[in-house]
Amino acid sequence: MEKRILITGGAGFIGSALAKHLVAQGHEVSVLDNLSFGRRELAPVPDHRFLNVDIRNHAAVRRALEAVRPQWVLHLAAIHFIPYCNSNPVEAADININGTIHVLDAAASTPGVEQVFVASTAAVYPIADHALAEHHATGPLDIYGTTKLASERITEAFHARTGIPSIIGRFFNAFGPNETNPHLIPEIQRQVLAGARILQLGNMEPKRDFIHTEDMGMAMDALLKAGIAGCETFNIGRGIEYSVREIVEAFERQLGQPLTVQTDPSRVRKVERMHLLADVSKLKQRTGWAPRWGIDEGVATLLKSDRPVFA
Ligand SMILES: NC(=O)c1ccc[n+]([C@@H]2O[C@H](COP(=O)([O-])OP(=O)(O)OC[C@H]3O[C@@H](n4cnc5c(N)ncnc54)[C@H](O)[C@@H]3O)[C@@H](O)[C@H]2O)c1
């Protein structure tokens, strides 16, 4: 059945892919975004369903929900590029923690909200060299992961207070079109599309679990339809990890040309996890979801675009 849906952060990288998927399913989607990192043209909604609102403005968020009257509230707005969060910790906490309180408080006071989804992150987990399941102890390494762990707790408290079914999605590393932040894959994309065959990158060995944004949209949709009654947490990853070197090799295969890597000391992280891998068995068992996109197909589409959104 079609739903009236509000997506915060729906003009961003993952939120716009989610919005596109839900619009294609026939839902009535509205987007709330202050366009700090997102772009208006990425949000696939008409102007009367686009709300340029800052989630730090509690009254404006309340007015927005009152106007939209959503049945599902999907909260993805946040700042999350880790170097940016490290340099701007007060802003990161204000948006990711207070902003989440404002969105959920507005959801609590708006009649008709049936379900909420809150985007969290794999960065809530401590360093581990094995696949991480949802019951693993949390232990964020940085301000970003700490703000997101706080937003998880706020979601649990919201559910305890309102009884509204709530889903927390711990996103692993997203990749796909329209990247708004200079993460690894779009950074390689940017350099290659600019003609470079000698890439400037940081550490080559860390491995990450890369999931395509279309697969994430399908996973979130599947979770929202799964009939979750309480407040539950799900990893949203692919369950396979690739090193930076393996990602560069995927670009080489798609280009049909060799790439040389030079270490750029400014890109080498001081604290680095060598692994970040999702155990996605809970997501698969509860929804029947399976990822469709592999790294090579994803990289092939990235090489057909002009440049990433942030460039
Ligand atoms: N990209 C990843 O790999 C990844 C991994 C884990 C978790 N996440 C989470 O997924 C969500 C979406 O991330 P993304 O990669 O699409 O990033 P993004 O920056 O493209 O999207 C975030 C959106 O939120 C908006 N926003 C930021 N501050 C706002 C504010 N104060 N008020 C209103 N809107 C605001 C931005 O304009 C942007 O459109 C975030 O919650 C992020 O923490 C992303």
The ligand as a Gaussian input file, in Angstrom:
#p B3LYP/6-31G(d) Opt

LIG

0 1
 N       27.804000       7.402000       2.895000
 C       28.082000       6.396000       3.716000
 O       28.895000       5.528000       3.380000
 C       27.397000       6.304000       5.041000
 C       27.815000       5.289000       5.918000
 C       27.203000       5.173000       7.144000
 C       26.152000       6.000000       7.491000
 N       25.756000       6.986000       6.644000
 C       24.621000       7.829000       7.068000
 O       23.697000       7.888000       6.002000
 C       23.016000       9.130000       6.022000
 C       23.085000       9.771000       4.648000
 O       24.451000       9.987000       4.328000
 P       24.928000      10.341000       2.854000
 O       26.123000       9.537000       2.567000
 O       23.786000      10.303000       1.932000
 O       25.450000      11.824000       3.083000
 P       24.948000      13.195000       2.474000
 O       25.807000      14.259000       3.091000
 O       24.894000      13.130000       1.004000
 O       23.463000      13.264000       3.005000
 C       23.066000      13.915000       4.178000
 C       22.004000      14.927000       3.817000
 O       21.603000      15.603000       5.006000
 C       21.506000      16.984000       4.721000
 N       21.756000      17.727000       5.968000
 C       22.927000      17.858000       6.630000
 N       22.761000      18.657000       7.696000
 C       21.450000      19.015000       7.708000
 C       20.673000      19.841000       8.553000
 N       21.225000      20.483000       9.594000
 N       19.358000      19.981000       8.287000
 C       18.781000      19.365000       7.212000
 N       19.475000      18.591000       6.362000
 C       20.800000      18.417000       6.614000
 C       22.572000      17.262000       3.679000
 O       22.298000      18.429000       2.917000
 C       22.527000      15.987000       2.846000
 O       21.629000      16.112000       1.752000
 C       23.643000       9.949000       7.138000
 O       22.827000       9.834000       8.278000
 C       24.971000       9.264000       7.364000
 O       25.427000       9.445000       8.685000
 C       26.350000       7.162000       5.428000

